[in-house]
Amino acid sequence: MENSYKFFQNTQCEFFPCHKVEKVENFNCMFCYCPLYREEWCLGNPEYVISRKGQRIKDCSNCLLVHQPEMYDMVIGRLQREDELLHIDLRKLKTQVKERLMQITHINEIDADMKYEHQINIDRILDGVMKDMSGSCAVDVLLQEFAPECICPGYFTFCGKKIECGILTQLDISLIDKGYIYAFHAPVVDLENTGSVLDQYYMEAFQVACIDVIRGWLQGYLERKNSVYEKKYCSPSFGPGYYGMGMEAVPELLGLMDASQVGVSWNGECMSPKMSLVGTYLIAGEDVFEIDSDCRDCIGHSGGCEFCIKH
């Protein structure tokens, strides 16, 4: 192959080719050092070794991905990404999920004997669902950062389009440093083959509990992530259907990111899977997110903030 902006060979290099290959003439030196090395979830299939100091080191000796000419565009596309993919292990959040599930189903409000019976059923549901989930029992979450210039009084602006969000009229947006868009879906459960109606109810409540717990976990994660050098504060999740953002914002927000990475899509009418979520978080140097409780369930009626302020 001839040298070009996508392909280059340095045959004078003392290490050429630095991997064992069948066709040396197709070995691409364009990425001499893999630009994806520091990514935990890169495009390749690396191995890991433990050093004498106990450090976990990424070993790419057997990975040829960045040296394959046809992978140039994919590597560049990966480098241009501005998102972060998280894998949240529900087993580590099982206690919080159970507590939230019991709140949703109001089990703590019934008499002791019935409460004990329902607790047994909830434990059975939780253990069964987590056992059936594949892999590490994880929920994948996609995060994408956006600049403070996208935040305006009463709306977000992306690609020249406005997404109304009433709560932004009540915040001092000059103190906001950045924001994040997120997308994920609750664990998918087989409701059709679930036994009793009560079990189906618990399964759906389990999905809602997972969504609530993960949103709270993300808020704490983003606050810690942005507080390395100085204390920062993360807002609650502002999204379609609450805090003054209408449901019409769903496809607009999903269109700003590649949500297919976490299995979320828009079919023209709703998100798929059914229990999917998209929304935003905001980061500020001061806690400017103390807001009226009525805003929490506001679905974004036009003029809603003006009405509430006046009345």
Secondary structure, DSSP 8 states (H G I E B T S, - for coil): ----SS----TTSTTSSSS--S-GGG---TTSS-TTTT-TT-SS--EEEE-TTS-EEEE-TT--GGGSGGGHHHHHHHHH--EEEEEEEGGGGHHHHHHHHHHHHTGGGS-HHHHHHHHHHHHHHHHHHHHHS-TTSEEEEEEEEE-GGGEETTEEEETTEEEE-GGGGSS-GGGEEEEEEEEEE------TT-SSHHHHHHHHHHHHHHHHHHHHHHHHHHHHHT-SSS--EE---B-TTSTT--TTHHHHHHTTTTGGGGT-EE-SSSEESSSEEEEEEEEESS------GGGGG----TTHHHHHHH-
